[in-house]
Structure formats: C-alpha cells, structure tokens
Amino acid sequence: MSFDSLGLSAQILEAIAEEGYETPSPIQAKAIPAVLEGRDVMAAAQTGTGKTAGFTLPILELLSRGERAGPNQARALILTPTRELAAQVGDNVRSYSRHLPLSSTIVYGGVKINPQMMRLRRGADVLIATPGRLLDLYNQNAVRFKHLEVLVLDEADRMLDMGFIHDIKKILNILPKHRQNLMFSATFSDQIRTLAKSLVNDPVEISVSPRNTTTKLVKQWVCPVDKKQKPGLLTNLIKKHKWEQVLVFTRTKHGANRLSRHLDGKGITSAAIHGNKSQGARTRALTEFKSGEVRVLVATDIAARGLDIDQLPQVVNFDLPNVAEDYVHRIGRTGRAGATGQAVSLVSADEADQLVDIEQLIKQTLDRKIVAGFEPVHDVPETGHDPSRRPRKQKKPKKPKAGHKDGQRSGAKKAPKKPREKAEPMLATPRKAPRRRVKPRNNND
C-alpha cells in the first residue's frame, strides 16, 4: 500500500515525499481512511508507530476543503498532555501542511501568554494545546470554538495519569456538540473507555499492536548492580560501548539532576529534563541532544512523554518505574520506524518486585548480564516470567500535587498560606488602687 491510495491531495503527498516517507505504517493505513470518512476513531498505538501522522494527515485534508479559520477561532483542536508533545505535533502539522494555505498555532503553559493571545487573533485552522493553557486562553476570550470541526485527544492515557480529567471535561463542555472526535492512546484502560463514552460516537476502534507488548526490534537486557554502583556502571557502559546518544530514565527529578552532574564530572556531556525545569531549559536540552551536542539526556517519565527522536539507539532505565506499563512506554523511545535499538535496565535488589511486574506484563524473561567490576553484593533474585503467577497489585499513581505542571493553567497554583501572625505580648496592666470612700465632712466637727 502507498500513500497515493489513501485519498490524500497532491499537496499533502508532496509534503510526505519531502519528509522521506514512502509507505504508510499500519496505524496510518487504518486511521487515515476512517478519519477521511468523518468517523469518530479510538486508536490504540504505542509510541513510534506513526500515530501522529495517522490523524494530522487526514485532518489537514479535510480542513483544506473548507473555509479558513476566522479571528480567534479554531477549526481543529489537538489536546496533548505535555509541552514537548505539543511542540512535536506542531512541527508535524507545519511539515505536512507546507503546501497548503492552512495556519496552525501551538499553546502551552510555562511561557508568556500574551504572544499566544496575539497569534490567536488571526485564528488557527489547527490549534495544538495543553489543557490548562487552553482554558486560560478561553477564559480571557482569546479563543472560541464556534467553527470547530475536529477534536483530537492525543496520549489520552497519559492525560488521565497526570490528573487532567477535570480540565478535559471543562473543555468538552465548551465545544460544539456536533464535531468529529479522535482519541489516541497507548492502551484502552477502563478509565479511557469511561472517558470515551462521553466523547466518541459509534467509533471505529483501531489497535495495531497487542496491549503492553514491546517491539522485537529492541534488544532488552538487565544489569544486576548495587544501588550505589549505578552511576559508575552507567559511566562504564557509555564509555566502553562508545554510546553517543543515550536517553536515561530516573524515577525522580532530584535523581535526574544528580546523575547529570555525575556524568558531566566524568567528561560525558549531559542534560536533565523534568517538570521543575523551565520550558526554555527543556527545549534547549532536547535540541542539543538531537544535534549531538549533548550525549546523554536524563529524564523523568512525564518529561519524556512525547519525545520524538529519530534513530535513538540506546535507552537506559537507571531506575525501574513503579508502574510496569511505564517500562513499555520508556523503551518505546528506541526501535522506532523499523530501526533497531537497545534497552538496558540497571536493577538493584530493592527493585526485584518491579522487575517481576515488568516481566509478567511483557510476558518474557529479560536476559541478565553482570558487568565485571560491578558485581552486586546484594543479589537480584532470579524470577523470570511465570504464566501462572498472578500480577502483583500495583499502587495507584499519586494525584499530582498542586502547583504548575504541563498542561495546567498558569494561574492554577495553590495560593500560598499566609504566615500566622504572632500575637502581641500582653502587657501587664497595673491594678488600680481601690478607691477609698471619704466620709462627708460634718460641719459640726
């Protein structure tokens, strides 16, 4: 099958060819015709499957047939959970629409809102947004949806994980009822299906890969190691194997910062990317990593969601994730678009339970390799995949704390508590001397 057979215009086909694509991926081959028919779509696809083009290409085709967007109006709205994913989708929209008279705008928090308001005055055929900033702009009358034709929820599962369900419901209430709805998610959990009931109407369901599976193009293996030896082992692996582009996952923001400083101290250029970093710092780190100026990008799960890096060869789990499904999302950053990749997990004894959960989820036993000089004192128990074992009940992810996060309204921070004022010390009031009763003077005395 070729893109020519999918019903796309010559201008879009020319842009696809200029990007170097010849044949559609499975998700594109199934989603594009369904969207062009005007159907609502629920699609389950892992990262790296080409799902972004699966909805942007047919949306651009549909919009090119109608009238342009009016001032402060949007014709297609694409909601994403993170700033990085919004920027990535925006880049794809611009690339595929380069030969079309369509406009697009990206809006997200963490940056000044006034320039975004100015751009929206001209209207946008395609608006890519994070939920919180979109509500900010709507509340300030900067954007309206009277002419909205298509709504896309991209990475819907992550939006729910990040606590955006209330913002999403608010957005759905302000959109016109008659519209086309597209929902893309890595998995169709019970939560996702509950949300879908209020969103899609008689949808076409598309699934291009079994739930929670990993691609065979990614070589996966485990390095048992004591926790204190992890930074040294990672440094050894990078230098010994001459890895030039490595995406490393840590569990915490502080851990990402510590590891980045350690690598820099060992002569390995690195940058940390997480929710506490400013948007400018995150964009700069990603740009330098893609260009090769930075050798290692150390990231937390939320910050890395939506990163699209061509031909990424190495992913390292410095810490195993608490939720096994996040392992699948992490290693999905490599082995994309037919390329091979490698995923290495540095596992200490206290992470044995997480390793069991991962092997149960992906239904395979990961190979183990102990690196000379880093033999663990505390062994990681041999577990392996056991089909008869019932998966351990995983803790529900904690609700996001109040404070700015990706997609949240800039002004939605919890108001700081005012310091309690100390009471003024009470001064001792001198007691008044009792008044003496004076006998009236007797003139006869």
C-alpha positions as CSV (number, residue, x, y, z in Angstrom):
1,M,0.0,0.0,0.0
2,S,1.2,3.5,-0.7
3,F,0.0,7.0,0.5
4,D,-1.4,7.6,-3.0
5,S,-4.1,5.1,-2.4
6,L,-5.4,6.8,0.9
7,G,-7.3,9.7,-0.7
8,L,-4.8,12.5,0.2
9,S,-4.4,15.6,-2.0
10,A,-1.3,16.1,-4.2
11,Q,-0.1,18.9,-1.9
12,I,0.0,16.6,1.1
13,L,1.5,13.7,-0.9
14,E,4.3,16.1,-2.0
15,A,5.0,17.1,1.7
16,I,5.0,13.4,2.7
17,A,7.5,12.6,-0.1
18,E,9.7,15.5,1.0
19,E,9.8,14.0,4.5
20,G,11.1,10.8,3.0
21,Y,8.1,8.6,3.7
22,E,7.0,6.1,1.0
23,T,4.5,3.7,2.6
24,P,2.1,4.2,5.5
25,S,2.6,2.5,8.8
26,P,-0.2,0.1,9.9
27,I,-1.8,2.7,12.2
28,Q,-1.8,5.2,9.3
29,A,-3.2,2.7,6.8
30,K,-6.2,2.1,9.1
31,A,-6.8,5.5,10.7
32,I,-6.5,7.8,7.6
33,P,-9.4,6.4,5.6
34,A,-11.6,6.3,8.8
35,V,-10.9,9.9,9.6
36,L,-11.5,11.0,5.9
37,E,-14.9,9.3,6.1
38,G,-15.8,11.5,9.0
39,R,-15.9,8.7,11.5
40,D,-15.0,9.0,15.2
41,V,-11.9,7.0,16.0
42,M,-10.5,5.2,19.0
43,A,-6.9,4.1,18.3
44,A,-4.5,2.2,20.5
45,A,-0.9,2.5,19.3
46,Q,2.4,2.5,21.1
47,T,4.9,5.4,20.5
48,G,6.9,5.1,17.4
49,T,4.1,3.7,15.2
50,G,3.5,6.9,13.3
51,K,0.2,7.7,15.0
52,T,0.7,11.5,14.8
53,A,0.6,11.4,11.0
54,G,-2.3,9.0,11.4
55,F,-4.5,11.9,12.5
56,T,-2.7,15.0,11.2
57,L,-2.7,14.0,7.6
58,P,-6.4,13.3,7.2
59,I,-7.3,16.4,9.4
60,L,-5.3,18.6,7.0
61,E,-7.0,17.0,4.0
62,L,-10.5,17.7,5.5
63,L,-9.6,21.3,6.5
64,S,-8.2,22.1,3.1
65,R,-11.6,21.6,1.6
66,G,-13.3,24.2,3.8
67,E,-13.1,27.9,4.6
68,R,-10.2,29.3,6.6
69,A,-10.5,30.0,10.3
70,G,-11.9,33.3,11.4
71,P,-10.3,35.6,14.1
72,N,-9.9,33.9,17.4
73,Q,-11.5,30.7,16.0
74,A,-10.0,27.2,15.7
75,R,-11.3,24.6,13.3
76,A,-9.3,21.6,14.7
77,L,-8.2,21.2,18.3
78,I,-5.4,18.7,19.3
79,L,-5.0,18.3,23.0
80,T,-1.7,16.9,24.3
81,P,-0.5,16.2,27.9
82,T,2.9,17.8,27.7
83,R,4.6,20.8,26.2
84,E,7.2,18.6,24.4
85,L,4.4,16.6,22.7
86,A,2.5,19.7,21.7
87,A,5.7,21.1,20.1
88,Q,6.3,17.8,18.3
89,V,2.8,17.6,16.9
90,G,3.0,21.2,15.9
91,D,6.2,20.5,13.9
92,N,4.5,17.7,12.1
93,V,1.5,19.8,11.3
94,R,3.7,22.5,9.8
95,S,5.7,20.0,7.8
96,Y,2.7,18.2,6.3
97,S,0.8,21.5,5.5
98,R,3.7,23.4,4.0
99,H,2.0,23.4,0.5
100,L,-1.5,24.2,1.9
101,P,-3.0,27.6,2.8
102,L,-3.6,26.5,6.4
103,S,-2.5,28.0,9.6
104,S,-1.5,26.3,12.9
105,T,-0.7,27.5,16.4
106,I,0.8,25.8,19.5
107,V,-0.1,27.0,23.0
108,Y,1.1,25.6,26.3
109,G,2.0,26.8,29.8
110,G,5.4,27.7,31.2
111,V,5.8,30.7,28.8
112,K,4.2,34.1,28.5
113,I,0.5,34.0,27.4
114,N,0.4,37.4,25.6
115,P,2.2,36.3,22.4
116,Q,-0.1,33.3,22.2
117,M,-3.1,35.6,22.5
118,M,-1.7,37.8,19.7
119,R,-1.3,34.8,17.4
120,L,-4.8,33.6,18.1
121,R,-6.3,36.9,17.0
122,R,-5.7,35.8,13.4
123,G,-7.4,32.4,14.1
124,A,-5.9,28.9,13.6
125,D,-7.1,26.1,11.3
126,V,-5.2,23.7,13.6
127,L,-4.7,24.6,17.3
128,I,-2.4,22.3,19.3
129,A,-2.7,22.9,23.1
130,T,-2.2,21.6,26.6
131,P,-5.4,21.6,28.6
132,G,-4.7,24.2,31.3
133,R,-3.3,26.9,29.0
134,L,-6.2,26.4,26.6
135,L,-8.7,27.1,29.4
136,D,-6.7,30.2,30.4
137,L,-6.9,31.5,26.8
138,Y,-10.6,30.6,26.6
139,N,-11.4,32.4,29.9
140,Q,-9.6,35.5,28.5
141,N,-11.7,35.4,25.3
142,A,-8.6,34.7,23.2
143,V,-10.0,31.6,21.5
144,R,-13.5,30.4,20.6
145,F,-14.8,27.2,19.1
146,K,-17.9,28.2,17.2
147,H,-16.5,26.7,14.0
148,L,-14.7,23.7,15.5
149,E,-14.8,20.6,13.2
150,V,-12.4,18.1,14.8
151,L,-11.2,17.3,18.3
152,V,-8.2,15.1,19.0
153,L,-7.1,13.7,22.4
154,D,-3.5,12.6,21.9
155,E,-2.0,10.3,24.5
156,A,-5.3,10.2,26.4
157,D,-4.0,7.7,28.9
158,R,-1.2,10.0,30.0
159,M,-3.5,12.9,30.3
160,L,-5.6,10.9,32.8
161,D,-2.4,9.8,34.6
162,M,-1.4,13.4,35.0
163,G,-4.7,14.4,36.6
164,F,-6.2,16.4,33.6
165,I,-9.6,14.7,33.6
166,H,-11.4,17.7,35.2
167,D,-9.8,20.1,32.7
168,I,-10.8,17.8,29.8
169,K,-14.4,17.7,31.0
170,K,-14.5,21.5,31.2
171,I,-13.1,21.7,27.6
172,L,-15.7,19.2,26.3
173,N,-18.4,21.4,27.8
174,I,-17.4,24.5,25.8
175,L,-17.0,22.7,22.5
176,P,-19.8,22.4,19.9
177,K,-21.7,19.1,20.2
178,H,-21.5,18.4,16.5
179,R,-17.9,17.5,15.8
180,Q,-15.6,14.7,14.8
181,N,-13.7,13.1,17.7
182,L,-10.4,11.2,17.6
183,M,-8.9,9.5,20.6
184,F,-5.3,8.1,20.5
185,S,-3.9,6.2,23.5
186,A,-1.2,3.7,24.2
187,T,-3.8,1.5,26.0
188,F,-7.5,1.3,26.4
189,S,-7.9,1.1,30.1
190,D,-11.2,1.1,32.0
191,Q,-10.7,4.8,32.7
192,I,-10.1,5.5,29.0
193,R,-13.3,3.6,28.0
194,T,-15.3,5.6,30.6
195,L,-14.0,8.8,29.1
196,A,-14.7,7.6,25.6
197,K,-18.4,7.1,26.4
198,S,-18.8,10.9,26.8
199,L,-16.6,11.7,23.8
200,V,-16.9,9.4,20.8
201,N,-20.0,8.4,18.9
202,D,-20.1,4.9,17.2
203,P,-16.3,4.9,16.9
204,V,-14.0,2.9,14.6
205,E,-11.7,1.0,17.0
206,I,-8.1,0.5,15.8
207,S,-5.4,-1.4,17.5
208,V,-2.1,-2.1,15.7
209,S,-0.2,-3.9,18.5
210,P,-1.3,-6.1,21.4
211,R,-1.6,-4.3,24.7
212,N,1.6,-3.9,26.7
213,T,3.9,-5.5,24.2
214,T,7.4,-4.5,23.3
215,T,8.8,-4.4,19.8
216,K,11.2,-7.2,18.7
217,L,13.5,-4.6,17.2
218,V,14.6,-3.6,20.7
219,K,17.2,-5.7,22.4
220,Q,16.3,-5.8,26.2
221,W,18.6,-6.8,29.0
222,V,19.2,-6.3,32.7
223,C,22.4,-5.4,34.6
224,P,22.1,-6.5,38.3
225,V,24.1,-3.9,40.4
226,D,24.1,-2.4,43.8
227,K,22.3,0.9,44.0
228,K,25.4,2.9,45.0
229,Q,27.3,1.5,42.0
230,K,24.7,2.5,39.4
231,P,26.3,5.9,38.4
232,G,29.7,4.2,37.9
233,L,28.2,1.4,35.9
234,L,26.3,3.7,33.6
235,T,29.5,5.7,33.0
236,N,31.4,2.5,32.3
237,L,28.8,1.3,29.8
238,I,28.7,4.6,27.9
239,K,32.5,4.8,27.6
240,K,33.1,1.1,27.0
241,H,30.5,0.7,24.2
242,K,31.0,4.3,22.9
243,W,27.4,5.2,23.1
244,E,26.9,8.6,21.6
245,Q,23.2,9.2,22.1
246,V,21.6,7.8,25.3
247,L,18.2,8.5,26.8
248,V,18.3,7.7,30.6
249,F,15.3,7.4,32.8
250,T,15.3,8.2,36.5
251,R,12.4,7.9,39.0
252,T,12.8,11.4,40.5
253,K,13.7,15.0,39.5
254,H,16.4,15.2,42.1
255,G,17.8,11.9,40.9
256,A,17.9,13.2,37.3
257,N,19.9,16.3,38.4
258,R,22.4,14.3,40.5
259,L,23.0,11.8,37.7
260,S,23.5,14.6,35.1
261,R,26.1,16.3,37.4
262,H,27.9,13.0,37.9
263,L,28.1,12.3,34.1
264,D,29.4,15.9,33.4
265,G,32.0,15.3,36.1
266,K,33.2,12.2,34.2
267,G,33.5,14.1,30.9
268,I,30.2,12.9,29.4
269,T,28.1,15.8,28.3
270,S,24.5,15.5,29.7
271,A,21.4,17.5,30.4
272,A,18.4,16.8,32.7
273,I,14.8,17.3,31.7
274,H,11.9,17.2,34.1
275,G,8.9,19.2,35.4
276,N,10.9,21.6,37.5
277,K,12.9,22.8,34.5
278,S,11.7,25.9,32.7
279,Q,10.3,25.5,29.2
280,G,13.3,27.2,27.7
281,A,15.7,24.9,29.5
282,R,13.8,21.8,28.4
283,T,13.6,22.9,24.8
284,R,17.3,23.8,24.8
285,A,18.3,20.4,26.3
286,L,16.2,18.5,23.8
287,T,17.6,20.5,20.8
288,E,21.2,19.9,22.0
289,F,20.6,16.2,22.5
290,K,19.1,15.8,19.0
291,S,22.1,17.7,17.5
292,G,24.6,15.6,19.3
293,E,26.0,18.5,21.4
294,V,24.7,16.7,24.5
295,R,25.5,13.0,24.7
296,V,23.1,11.9,27.4
297,L,19.6,13.1,28.2
298,V,18.4,12.3,31.7
299,A,14.7,12.4,32.0
300,T,11.7,11.6,34.2
301,D,8.7,9.7,32.8
302,I,6.4,12.7,32.4
303,A,9.0,15.0,30.8
304,A,10.0,12.3,28.3
305,R,6.4,11.7,27.2
306,G,6.1,12.7,23.5
307,L,9.8,13.0,22.8
308,D,10.3,12.1,19.2
309,I,14.0,11.4,18.4
310,D,14.9,9.8,15.1
311,Q,17.1,6.7,15.3
312,L,17.6,6.8,19.0
313,P,19.8,3.7,19.6
314,Q,20.0,3.5,23.5
315,V,17.5,3.7,26.3
316,V,18.7,3.1,29.9
317,N,16.4,2.6,32.9
318,F,18.7,3.9,35.6
319,D,15.7,3.3,38.0
320,L,12.9,0.9,37.2
321,P,9.5,2.5,37.1
322,N,7.0,1.9,39.8
323,V,4.3,1.2,37.3
324,A,5.2,-1.7,34.9
325,E,3.4,-0.2,31.9
326,D,5.7,2.8,32.0
327,Y,8.6,0.4,31.1
328,V,6.8,-0.2,27.8
329,H,6.5,3.5,27.2
330,R,10.1,4.1,28.1
331,I,11.7,1.6,25.8
332,G,9.3,2.6,23.0
333,R,11.6,5.6,22.5
334,T,14.0,3.3,20.6
335,G,13.4,0.8,17.9
336,R,11.1,3.2,16.1
337,A,10.1,3.3,12.4
338,G,11.8,0.0,11.6
339,A,15.2,0.9,13.3
340,T,16.8,-1.4,15.9
341,G,17.6,-0.3,19.4
342,Q,18.8,-1.4,22.8
343,A,17.1,-1.0,26.2
344,V,19.3,-1.6,29.3
345,S,17.9,-1.7,32.9
346,L,20.2,-1.2,35.9
347,V,18.4,-3.2,38.6
348,S,19.3,-3.3,42.3
349,A,18.0,-5.8,44.9
350,D,15.3,-3.5,46.2
351,E,13.8,-3.3,42.7
352,A,13.1,-7.0,42.4
353,D,9.4,-6.6,42.7
354,Q,9.3,-4.0,39.9
355,L,11.3,-6.4,37.7
356,V,8.8,-9.2,38.4
357,D,5.9,-7.0,37.4
358,I,7.6,-5.9,34.2
359,E,8.4,-9.5,33.1
360,Q,4.9,-10.6,33.9
361,L,3.5,-7.7,31.9
362,I,5.6,-8.2,28.7
363,K,5.4,-12.0,29.1
364,Q,9.1,-12.6,28.8
365,T,12.2,-13.1,30.9
366,L,14.8,-10.4,30.4
367,D,18.4,-11.5,29.8
368,R,20.9,-10.7,32.7
369,K,24.4,-9.6,32.3
370,I,26.7,-8.8,35.2
371,V,29.5,-6.4,34.3
372,A,33.0,-7.1,35.6
373,G,33.9,-4.8,38.4
374,F,30.3,-4.1,39.3
375,E,29.3,-7.5,40.7
376,P,26.4,-6.8,43.2
377,V,26.9,-7.6,46.9
378,H,23.1,-7.9,47.2
379,D,21.8,-10.3,44.6
380,V,18.7,-9.6,42.5
381,P,16.6,-12.8,42.8
382,E,16.1,-14.9,39.7
383,T,12.4,-14.6,38.9
384,G,11.6,-14.9,35.3
385,H,8.2,-14.9,33.6
386,D,5.8,-17.3,35.1
387,P,2.5,-17.6,33.2
388,S,0.7,-19.0,36.4
389,R,1.8,-16.1,38.6
390,R,-0.8,-13.5,39.3
391,P,0.5,-10.0,38.8
392,R,1.2,-8.0,42.0
393,K,-1.4,-5.4,42.7
394,Q,0.3,-2.1,41.8
395,K,-0.2,1.1,43.7
396,K,-2.3,3.7,42.0
397,P,-0.2,6.7,40.9
398,K,-0.4,9.6,43.4
399,K,-2.6,12.5,42.4
400,P,-0.5,15.4,41.1
401,K,0.4,17.9,43.8
402,A,-1.0,21.4,43.4
403,G,1.4,23.7,41.5
404,H,2.2,24.3,37.9
405,K,2.6,21.2,35.7
406,D,2.5,20.5,32.0
407,G,-0.9,21.4,30.6
408,Q,-2.1,23.2,33.7
409,R,-3.3,26.8,33.8
410,S,-0.6,29.2,34.7
411,G,-2.7,30.8,37.4
412,A,-3.8,27.5,38.8
413,K,-1.2,27.3,41.5
414,K,-2.4,26.8,45.0
415,A,-2.4,30.1,46.9
416,P,0.5,30.0,49.5
417,K,-0.6,30.0,53.1
418,K,-0.1,33.3,54.8
419,P,2.3,33.0,57.8
420,R,0.4,33.1,61.0
421,E,0.9,36.3,62.8
422,K,2.3,36.1,66.3
423,A,0.1,37.5,68.9
424,E,1.2,40.7,70.5
425,P,2.5,40.0,74.0
426,M,0.0,41.2,76.6
427,L,1.4,43.9,78.8
428,A,0.6,43.6,82.5
429,T,-1.9,46.3,83.4
430,P,-1.2,47.8,86.8
431,R,-4.1,47.2,89.1
432,K,-5.8,50.3,90.2
433,A,-5.7,51.0,93.8
434,P,-9.2,50.6,95.4
435,R,-11.0,53.9,95.8
436,R,-11.3,54.9,99.4
437,R,-14.7,56.1,100.5
438,V,-14.4,59.5,102.0
439,K,-16.9,60.4,104.7
440,P,-18.7,63.6,104.0
441,R,-17.3,66.4,106.2
442,N,-19.5,67.2,109.1
443,N,-19.6,70.9,109.6
444,N,-20.3,70.3,113.2
445,D,-17.0,68.6,113.7
